[in-house]
Amino acid sequence: MERIKQNVRKSIKKGISRRTTVLLALLVLLAASSYANYRMSTSVGALQTDLPVLRILGSAPAPEPTKAPVQPQMENSFSAYREQRSASRAQEIRMLDEMIGDNRGSGASAEEARGQKLALVRSMEQETALEGLLKAKGFEDALVSSRPGSVSVVIKRESLTEAEAVQIMELAMRETGEEARNIKIIPTR
């Protein structure tokens, strides 16, 4: 125990090591990104909270249709969410392009950035295709958020029948390749 105390005192006398500086910098970046995420999520809070979730797991029977609370601003929320998603994705792609084009970085980081960009473009294509298919099937409006392992489908409907939920689930599974347990269907007015 005494030996540990001596080592700590020596470290303090030497000043902050490079490792500690890097860890502190990463901690500051983590805090900044958490704050930014919080600020962005509060602007779309009405879309993500207080909504009933209809989830179908495998072949289990679907629960009775649920009714979403009346939210007069939901129509604006759909378009506002799309605009925010588009701006966010454009910024993400610009940053990835900068990482890919940066000659100072290692080849591995540029390759990783290419992989992330490809995954992002795939998600964007899946979302757009699924939203279009849902509109073509007669649903007034739909928002889709697709990431590997998670798909959320927000449908502009007060409630869904079991047949509609199954139809949405099948489309989402086919277009995204995800299993039913990874897909959430959220009806909203």
Steps between C-alpha positions, in 0.01 A plus 500: 500500500783735588667423170183600309484829691862572409435429132198731506703778662772459237244515222350816645841664526581412138181666383223364288617221276417477132264211563306703755481794260360277226246349739388846614466615139288194417286565807440860387408380149261243647331767712471735200350232276257395776387860538456539123303176486277620784435834329418330170271244663299764686412672173340177373372401845134502398574239237691270733304516826148441617421281199355152536714224355355206316765229491459164336741231611540209263171316455341616826156658460502878476349703783179692446550822303590794718404861464760772506435823686376780279791717394407779258862575417579144386466585129761771544707259708517253212642759262718658770646161584573431134676836464705446815588144395608622155718779645653267756577235237654760266727619781593142587587425137712819476696398809553149366611642164753719682631196687526305176679784320733584788852395397636533853284217637585135482366285221303301757306807620416598142381145432289505816349834391415349160325211677303739721400709200385190312292386800346847529409509131344152528290616797389808307399288201308256721316781676403675176390175332293386799335841542405499131364144514288582804351803326434285192317247720259775607651633821473880510853563624783305657838564656762228507820496700730213408828400662659157513306308764217752534219628279228739617196566284273790598169487314265795477191313617307519824501121528593195297320174446687175541501451121652847446765438766591168336516669158733771636712240679540289184600804293750612764650153529531463122650846438741510795586134550435537874317246713154580637635543854716793380211690342274743688175624348361820650157627392442868566250759400 
